[in-house]
Amino acid sequence: MKIEKKWIFSFVVIATISIAALFWKTEFPLPGSGEFISEDNIVGSDVAWILSAAGLVLLMTPGLSFFYGGMVGSKNVISTMLQSFIALGVISLFWVVVGFSLSFGESLGFTYSGSHYGIIGNPLSYPFFSRVGTLPHHVLAPTIPFILFALFQMKFAVITPALITGSFAERVRFISYLLFMVLFSLFIYTPLCHMVWHPEGLLNKFFGVKDFAGGTVVHMSAGFAALAGAIVLGRRKNPHHKPSNIPFVLLGTGMLWFGWFGFNAGSALAANATAAMAFGTTTIASASAMITWIFFDRINGRKVSALGASIGAVVGLVAITPAAGFVTIAESLFIGFISPIISNLMMNWKELKKIDDTLDVFACHGIGGIMGMILTAIFAHGENASLLHGGWSVFGHHMLALVLVSVFTFFGAILLYKITDFIIPLRVSEESEHLGLDLSQHDESINF
């Protein structure tokens, strides 16, 4: 069998990274040396909880693979599941080499009126996790080892490009997707992560954006990139298929819901009252959204379905994510009620259906993320945190940031798709699409 040059090049890349890691000089800083403080500041309960939370968030990616895999046609189950699962490998290595530095490294940006506003992290801050050890970081992680903070954040970076895959399922070339995943993480995820979650980040420091666990960083970025992907790749030759395995969807939903406790409650970065409240708001919003979705389907003449219940639950989880630690249980119930109605309307909107977003990623994650950001800007507790606790100027800043994030992620993703397609064509051949990606891309198949 002839081995294509792109696969040889890919192997050379991973070999180079592995050898460079072996010889990379790692220097663990001493306590009190600038960024880091003594290990005496570590709180054991916080460490135990964030270790658990990181494991829960990791579980979400296999959960997503079941969630998506059960929705596609039987010829594309393995390929769709692998597109999510492979992110655990690709993005984990990317994160160690440069992703963490770009996201949480020394802030690079501009100074305005005497204040510094970061756009991206310095790639030389923590390459190959150099200087990422067991000491706590005095700002980012004051009660847990910095290595634990880095690994917890890595799981967020892993699942974000995996979320996008549902939009172009059943027609994307696997090697092209791997390239796009790296480009997306490099040019969209890391600067957005830095601007929202780094203390010096532009969207955080100037706009005052509240994103407790990733509604903006994860779900909006993935949702708009998914919409861009569906547009760039075009419609499938046969866009009408029946979901291959609804029990897979239910299993994936359960794994996602379970893992989301780590996603949201873990973002408190401590075993404290905020984590407990985020745990509660997460499950109540999802429960409310699941029931709302199936009732709303029914009053619109559609049957109550396991698929609808699963999608509704996930939309609720998406919508509560940016607000999880900032709102009450009662407010989370309302967020879980209103968000799935908007997502449901968008999913069934005729104009949006003209775009072949295979698994309605934009309607669920994009719209869910937008609703979460808007509702966070209305309800978030704390001084100058939202419309109800700060006034219209605070809300206006959030809405302006929403527009900027939407434009950045959508048009940035389109550009990255075009670059990827120029290097390696994105779409499989018509013959491969007809055969199914399981066989044409991976020489594997599954029968239900």
HELIX and SHEET records of a PDB file:
HELIX    1   1 LYS A    5  PHE A   23  1                                  19    
HELIX    2   2 GLU A   39  ASN A   41  5                                   3    
HELIX    3   3 GLY A   44  GLY A   69  1                                  26    
HELIX    4   4 SER A   74  ASN A   76  5                                   3    
HELIX    5   5 VAL A   77  PHE A   85  1                                   9    
HELIX    6   6 ALA A   87  PHE A   94  1                                   8    
HELIX    7   7 TRP A   95  GLY A   99  3                                   5    
HELIX    8   8 PHE A  100  PHE A  104  1                                   5    
HELIX    9   9 PRO A  127  PHE A  129  5                                   3    
HELIX   10  10 PHE A  146  ILE A  164  1                                  19    
HELIX   11  11 THR A  165  SER A  167  5                                   3    
HELIX   12  12 PHE A  174  PHE A  184  1                                  11    
HELIX   13  13 SER A  185  TYR A  189  3                                   5    
HELIX   14  14 THR A  190  TRP A  197  1                                   8    
HELIX   15  15 LEU A  202  LYS A  205  1                                   4    
HELIX   16  16 GLY A  215  MET A  220  3                                   6    
HELIX   17  17 SER A  221  LEU A  233  1                                  13    
HELIX   18  18 ILE A  246  ALA A  265  1                                  20    
HELIX   19  19 GLY A  266  ALA A  268  5                                   3    
HELIX   20  20 ALA A  273  ILE A  299  1                                  27    
HELIX   21  21 ALA A  306  ILE A  320  1                                  15    
HELIX   22  22 THR A  321  ALA A  323  5                                   3    
HELIX   23  23 ILE A  329  MET A  347  1                                  19    
HELIX   24  24 LYS A  350  LYS A  353  1                                   4    
HELIX   25  25 VAL A  361  VAL A  361  1                                   1    
HELIX   26  26 PHE A  362  GLY A  366  3                                   5    
HELIX   27  27 ILE A  367  PHE A  379  1                                  13    
HELIX   28  28 TRP A  392  ILE A  423  1                                  32    
HELIX   29  29 GLU A  430  LEU A  435  1                                   6    
HELIX   30  30 LEU A  437  HIS A  442  1                                   6    
SHEET    1   A 2 SER A 107  TYR A 112  0                                        
SHEET    2   A 2 SER A 115  GLY A 121 -1                                        
END                                                                             
